[in-house]
Amino acid sequence: MSGISIAIIGAALCAALAGCGSAIGVMAAGKAAAGVTAEKPDLFGKLLVLQALPGTQGIYGFLTAILIMVRIGVLGGNAAELTVWQGLQFFGAAMPMAITGLVSGICQGKAAVGAIHMTGKQPDASGKGITMTALVETYAILALLTSILLIYGIQL
Amino acid sequence: MIAPMKFVTLVVLRDDREQVLQALQKSGCLMLCEREGAVRADAEAAEALRRMEKLIADIKPYKPKKGLFAENPQVESATFDTPQAEDLQTAEKLEELLSALAQNTQRCKQLADTIRTLEPWETLSEPVEALRDTVYTRFTIGRIPIAKRAELQSLCEQNDVHLQAVSQDETSAYVILAQFASDPPVSLSEIGFEAVTLPLQTGLVFRALADARGQLEETQALADRQTKELQTLAESTDAPFLLCEQYRAQSDLEDAPFLQTTETAILEGWTPEKRLKDLEKAVQSVTEIYDLSARDPEEGEDVPIELQNNHVVSQFEGITNMFSVPQYGGYDPNAVMAPWYWLIFGMMMGDAGYGLLMAVLILILKKLMKPKGETAKLMQVLLYSSVTTILCGVLFGSYFGETWHPILFSPLDDPVKMLIVTLGIGVAHIFTGLIVQIVNQCRAHHFADAIFDQVSWMLVIGGICLIFLKPARTVGIILAAVGAGIILCTAGRAKKGVVGKITGGLVGLYGITNYLSDILSYSRILALSLATGVVGMVMNMLAGMIQGSVIGFILSLLIYIVGHVFNLVLGLLSAYVHDCRLQYIEFYGKFYDGGGRLFKPLSINPKYIQIKENGGN
């Protein structure tokens, strides 16, 4: 297997796993938000913000994938010649975002469900709910940062 | 700043109470508080308020949809005071129409049901009473699925039952069965036969059917007329909304607690010191006979607070209030928080193009929506932050995701340098929090605590930062060691016994992990600014790929617009949320507790209308 295929698998996993995490998270939050909206349609705007929160992991994963593609030249059209070891390095660099994106997306979705239920009972507390939900995202952000620094740290 | 408050005791004649309260509600400067033994007026308006809210919900389908940016109807302050007779009539008329319409709709449904049941029997030439059981014969009418018809036929022949088909539709055949009364009844339900009872006692089916059809048409026409009438009336009047708000205000008044004696009523509550004059003026507008006394809050009283900041800082108050409201006599952090929020928001967005787009969009939205209250404040915060966003965009050379002549450097090319900058911002932010806490401690004359708990940590963190700079390395090591020494010796000072003090010191020093994670948390600024930049870049790249032909060029424009607006909205949400988090957890954690409550005076807060002030009051 050539290095570039390993790097591409890494980038693909990054976008795919983080995207799955966000999809599950947003789905869970969306179900809860739909239930609350049925009773209190006025809260739609507030609930939409809460539902969107677990969606960021997918974007971070996508972002990391793009950065890898830029770095290995897949997007530009003239792909770099990578050794197997370099390919593995890119694969490894993609993993923090891929794994943390999947898990934290799901977890943030669960936190968002709680915050949505709270907003249903106390609409004024939606800001607090947003903060609580956003705390989960810290780890996705740290993973994104690790991945970005690793991707730029790899010697070509 | 937190405005000074006064506790007010107002004594008025019992007969004047209602009017005085109404005047106070209009001026909106007194927050009543409840004392033991307080009574309330009878809640009469609450019922009417519920009625109006139901009416508003009921007529909603008949009103034309309001535009997204439509304003609420305006009402003169003078007409707001008491519900007008004509408005009440209109509301009653609407209610009557609604209930008549509901009845007619119900009737239509019933008639349609009757018609559906009778239709298959339309061709029946005998009157219904001819199908009643006689001494010798038993009649059964009913329907059978078409597929089972042959089976029914053979079953009837076997049991000597006379079968007459009346009609047939797509699924069922409608039949009349006649049998000798002396024969045992044949069980037909197994093959799917279903007996039918006609909603008709006597007479011919086709006559009844024609009758029902005529009635249905008539009722339908009536219902249509009523719907039209309802639509025109609902469109032309704002009476339900006005009444709803009037009853809401009245209901709030009735809910106001007061103490009473045989002749007087006593109202107690909080008012900001500077509004004391307004309060007195409001009372004077009603009566000359009153007694008003005001005193300063006492120790341990739960005083509501009103924030008093300059125009710019006051826009950021909502962010602090969402976390926790400052306590009376405590410290209002808004003035320190606002510039940091402003700066960090700009760094997180970090794109000159998006900053400009943000400013333009918010200005347009402000013009169209004319927001009020918290929404208006939030928009203003975003508008201010667009300035730092543009500034950071120019400094780091980011324009709609494209890098162009950065003044400092581009975070995308040199993320490590940017990481150091964001961590530096974090250290400065945390130091600001610690300095605020030092000032608070000194004001409370806790000088030793300030040195042990805050200065020591500033020495440690500052020292560690200096270690990374080659020439200042020795100074850094000394500073950090001094700081760590202070913490080791003093963190356990509240504990009893030598062992407790030593372990307390060690545990205190372990707090370095908290500070470390706090500072590392600021790396999110880099992550978010990169996210905004790279997603923007991807949009540009996607649009660039298809720009070969004329159609491609038009499509690429679509990608530019949709992509960048999507990215902007997402970036705004992330920046808002994470900037808040940095303030709440990393910054406020160092010095701010909150735990107060906001000053919410007795006032008129209409949801559906706007009240136009015309001088006076």
Interface residues (C-beta under 8 A of the other chain):
Chain A: V49 A52 L53 T56 I59 Y60 F62 L63 I66 L67 L75 G127 K128 I130 T131 A134 L135 E137 T138 I141 L142 L144 L145 I148 L149 Y152
Chain B: M322 F323 P415 V416 L419 L520 S521 S523 R524 L526 A527 L528 L530 A531 V534 V535 M537 V538 M541 L570 L573 S574 V577 H578 C580 R581 Y584 I585
